[in-house]
C-alpha cells in the first residue's frame, strides 16, 4: 500500500510539472528517479522540438542524461536491467515537458530490479587473464637480444622452454648459454645425449633461418637504396655560371 501511495504521489507531482507554465525547466532528479520503469512522454525544447513516448530506462544524475526505450514491443520482464528495444538518449536540460502516462510495474524505491552478477565467473575470468599476462611476461627475456628472443620463441613452440637469467632452459634438460650457438648447449643431466643432440639440431636449424631472414632483409634494403639513387634527378642550380659548351665547327 505504501508503494502504491508513493507511486501515486510521484505521478501526481510529475503531471503537475508537465502541465505547468511550459518553460524549459528540466525535471528534478527525484522526479526522474521515481519514474524509472514508467511509460512517459517527453517534449524537448527548441530549436529541435519533438515529443518522445516510451519507457524511462534510466536517469543518470552524473551525466544529466535520460535513456528512453521507445519500442512498442513488450518485454517479458519490464523491470529487467536488460531490455531489447529502440533507445534514445536525451539531456535533461532539453526536456521542456515531462508526463507519466502509466506507472512502472513492480517498482521498488523508484528503481527496477537488477540481475545478480555471477561473481565466481568474473573472478575466474580475472584469474585467467592474470595468469596469461604472467605467462607472457615469463616468456619475455630480460636483457637479451632480439635474436635470443627469436630462438627462445622457436623452442617454446615445440618444447617447454623457460628463461634462467639470460640462458634458455629447454625441457629442463638442456641449457643454452649466450651467445646461443650450438657449442653453447649443455645437458643438465650427465649422459642425456639424446636431449642434447635434439636441442642442438633444432638450434642449428633456427640459426640458419635467422641468417636467411637477416640476409633477405639486407638485400631488400640494398635494392631499395639502389632504386632511390637511380630515381634521383639531378637539378642544375639556377646560379650555375659555368660556360655553355662551344658549338663544333662545321656543324
C-alpha positions in Angstrom: 0.0 0.0 0.0 2.9 2.3 0.8 4.4 1.6 -2.7 1.1 2.4 -4.4 0.8 5.7 -2.4 4.4 6.6 -3.3 3.8 5.9 -7.0 0.6 7.9 -7.0 2.3 10.9 -5.3 5.2 10.8 -7.7 3.0 10.6 -10.7 0.9 13.5 -9.4 4.0 15.7 -8.9 5.2 14.8 -12.4 1.9 15.5 -14.0 1.8 18.9 -12.2 5.2 19.7 -13.6 4.1 18.7 -17.1 1.1 21.0 -17.1 2.9 23.9 -15.7 3.9 27.1 -17.4 5.6 25.3 -20.3 9.0 26.8 -19.7 12.0 24.6 -20.5 12.7 23.7 -16.8 14.4 20.2 -16.5 12.6 17.8 -14.1 14.3 17.2 -10.8 16.5 14.2 -10.1 14.0 12.9 -7.6 11.1 13.2 -10.2 13.1 11.2 -12.8 14.3 8.5 -10.4 10.7 7.8 -9.3 9.6 7.5 -12.9 12.2 4.8 -13.9 10.4 1.9 -15.5 7.2 4.0 -16.1 5.7 4.9 -19.5 6.4 8.6 -20.1 6.0 11.3 -22.7 8.8 13.9 -23.1 8.7 17.1 -25.2 12.1 18.6 -26.0 12.8 22.3 -26.1 13.5 24.4 -29.2 15.1 24.7 -31.6 14.5 20.9 -32.4 11.2 20.4 -30.6 10.0 16.8 -30.6 7.8 14.5 -28.5 9.1 11.1 -27.5 7.0 8.5 -25.7 8.3 5.3 -24.2 9.6 3.6 -21.1 12.1 5.5 -19.0 15.0 3.1 -18.7 17.4 5.1 -16.6 18.2 8.7 -15.5 21.8 9.5 -14.7 22.4 12.3 -12.2 26.1 12.5 -13.1 25.8 13.0 -16.8 22.4 14.5 -16.7 21.1 12.2 -19.3 17.9 10.0 -19.6 17.5 6.9 -21.7 14.1 6.1 -23.1 13.0 2.8 -24.8 10.5 3.8 -27.5 10.0 0.3 -28.7 6.3 -0.8 -28.6 7.3 -4.5 -28.2 6.6 -5.6 -24.7 9.5 -7.0 -22.7 9.0 -10.3 -20.8 10.3 -8.6 -17.7 9.7 -4.8 -17.8 11.8 -4.2 -14.7 14.8 -6.2 -16.0 18.1 -4.3 -16.5 18.4 -5.9 -19.9 15.7 -4.9 -22.4 15.7 -5.0 -26.1 14.3 -2.0 -28.0 15.0 1.4 -29.5 16.8 3.6 -27.0 17.0 7.4 -27.2 19.5 9.4 -25.0 18.2 12.9 -24.1 19.9 15.6 -22.0 17.7 16.6 -19.1 18.4 20.2 -19.9 16.4 19.8 -23.2 13.3 18.5 -21.5 10.5 21.1 -21.7 7.6 18.9 -20.5 7.5 15.6 -18.7 4.5 13.4 -18.2 3.9 9.9 -16.7 1.4 8.0 -18.8 1.4 4.8 -16.8 3.5 3.9 -13.6 6.2 1.3 -13.6 5.2 -2.2 -12.7 6.7 -3.8 -9.6 8.9 -0.8 -8.8 10.8 -0.7 -5.5 12.1 2.7 -4.4 11.8 4.0 -7.9 14.4 1.6 -9.4 14.0 -1.5 -11.5 15.3 -4.8 -10.2 18.8 -5.6 -11.4 20.2 -9.0 -12.3 22.7 -10.5 -9.9 26.3 -10.6 -11.1 27.9 -14.0 -11.3 30.9 -13.1 -9.2 32.5 -16.6 -9.4 32.6 -16.4 -13.2 34.1 -12.9 -13.1 36.8 -13.9 -10.6 37.6 -16.9 -12.8 38.0 -14.7 -15.8 40.1 -12.3 -13.8 42.4 -15.1 -12.6 42.7 -16.5 -16.1 43.7 -13.1 -17.5 46.3 -12.5 -14.8 47.7 -16.0 -15.4 48.1 -15.3 -19.1 49.8 -12.0 -18.5 52.2 -13.6 -16.1 52.9 -16.4 -18.5 53.6 -13.9 -21.4 55.9 -11.9 -19.1 57.8 -15.1 -18.1 58.4 -15.9 -21.8 60.0 -12.5 -22.4 63.7 -12.4 -21.8 65.3 -9.7 -19.7 68.4 -8.0 -21.1 68.6 -10.3 -24.2 68.9 -9.5 -27.9 66.1 -9.9 -30.5 68.0 -12.9 -31.9 67.9 -14.6 -28.4 64.2 -14.0 -28.1 63.6 -15.4 -31.5 65.5 -18.6 -30.6 63.5 -18.9 -27.3 60.2 -18.4 -29.1 61.1 -21.1 -31.7 61.9 -23.6 -29.0 58.8 -22.8 -26.9 56.5 -23.5 -29.9 57.5 -27.2 -29.9 59.1 -27.8 -26.5 58.7 -26.4 -22.9 61.2 -23.6 -22.5 62.0 -21.0 -19.8 64.5 -18.3 -19.1 67.2 -18.7 -16.4 68.6 -15.2 -16.3 69.9 -14.8 -19.9 70.2 -18.6 -20.5 67.5 -20.7 -22.2 66.5 -23.9 -20.5 64.7 -26.4 -22.8 62.6 -29.2 -21.3 64.5 -28.9 -18.1 67.1 -31.0 -19.8 69.4 -28.7 -21.8 70.6 -25.1 -21.1 71.7 -22.8 -23.9 74.0 -20.0 -22.7 75.0 -16.8 -24.5 75.7 -16.3 -27.4 73.3 -19.2 -28.1 75.4 -21.2 -30.5 75.4 -25.0 -31.0 78.5 -25.3 -28.9 76.8 -23.3 -26.0 74.4 -26.2 -25.4 74.9 -28.2 -22.2 72.9 -31.1 -20.8 71.6 -30.6 -17.3 71.7 -34.3 -16.6 75.0 -36.0 -17.3 74.7 -38.6 -20.0 71.5 -37.3 -21.5 72.9 -37.2 -25.0 69.6 -37.7 -26.8 68.1 -34.4 -25.5 71.4 -32.6 -26.1 71.5 -33.8 -29.7 67.9 -32.9 -30.4 68.3 -29.4 -29.0 71.5 -28.8 -31.0 69.8 -29.8 -34.2 66.8 -27.5 -33.6 69.1 -24.7 -32.6 71.2 -25.2 -35.8 68.1 -25.0 -38.0 66.8 -22.0 -36.2 70.1 -20.1 -36.5 70.1 -20.9 -40.3 66.5 -19.4 -40.5 67.6 -16.3 -38.7 70.7 -15.9 -41.0 68.4 -16.3 -44.1 66.0 -13.7 -42.7 68.8 -11.2 -42.0 70.4 -11.7 -45.4 67.0 -11.3 -47.1 66.4 -8.1 -45.2 69.9 -6.8 -46.1 69.3 -7.5 -49.8 65.9 -5.7 -49.6 67.4 -2.6 -48.0 70.2 -2.6 -50.6 67.8 -2.8 -53.5 65.7 0.0 -52.1 68.8 2.2 -51.7 69.8 1.5 -55.3 66.3 2.3 -56.6 66.3 5.6 -54.7 69.6 6.6 -56.2 68.5 5.6 -59.7 65.3 7.6 -59.4 67.1 10.6 -58.0 67.1 13.5 -60.6 70.0 16.0 -60.6 68.6 19.5 -61.0 71.1 22.1 -62.1 71.5 25.1 -59.9 70.0 28.4 -61.1 73.2 30.1 -60.1 75.4 27.8 -62.2 77.6 30.2 -64.2 79.7 27.6 -66.0 80.1 28.4 -69.7 77.9 26.5 -72.1 79.8 24.1 -74.4 81.0 25.8 -77.6 79.4 24.6 -80.8 81.5 22.4 -83.0 82.9 23.9 -86.2 81.4 22.8 -89.4 78.2 21.9 -87.6 
